[in-house]
Amino acid sequence: LLVGAKSAIDSYATASHLPIYKSQLWTLLEITSGFVDMNVNSVNEYVPQMLNLHLINGISFTKGCYLGQETVARMKYLGKNKRALFALKGQGQVSIDDDSLLEKQLAENWRRGGNIIASYQADDGTCYLQAVLNHDTTADSQFRLKDQNDIKFNLMSLPYSLTESEI
């Protein structure tokens, strides 16, 4: 169970001898499982395909009308989507807030690399990020935070392929 839930749930967990975890652990589970963990600043910024929802059967391309269907269908059938959701991992204590910028290494230079959606700082110093990056990002790509550039981040494997299967 997660800490911060209603007191009746906490009482039940204590009486049942169930483990109680910090709510931030849910963020780590979302990052490593490849499910988007939206924050307030990310709402209305992305179409579902940029968040990999089409890869986990989170979008219907055959259902009737729904809000945003035209945009979602256009992204699929015209191939205009250029971004995807990725998980990254780095070693070190970092401070991430709404203004944190992710940079990608290009040869000897660093350029804006993507948008951070969620982060989790583990007790052992490992930092996990969930970010929307260019969909053609490769496994050997290196990233860093603009204002904390001593810690490098690498892509993590997701439990699903980023290659869309034909439906």
Secondary structure, 3 states (H helix, E strand, C coil): CECCCCHHHHHHHHHCCCCCECCHHHHHHHHHHCCCCCCHHHCCCCCHHHHCHHHHCCCCCCCCCCCCHHHHHHHHHHCCCCEEEEEEEEECCCCCCCCCCEEEEECCEEEEEEEEEEEEECCCCEEEEEEEEECCCCCCCEEEECCEEEEEEEECCCCCCCCCCCC
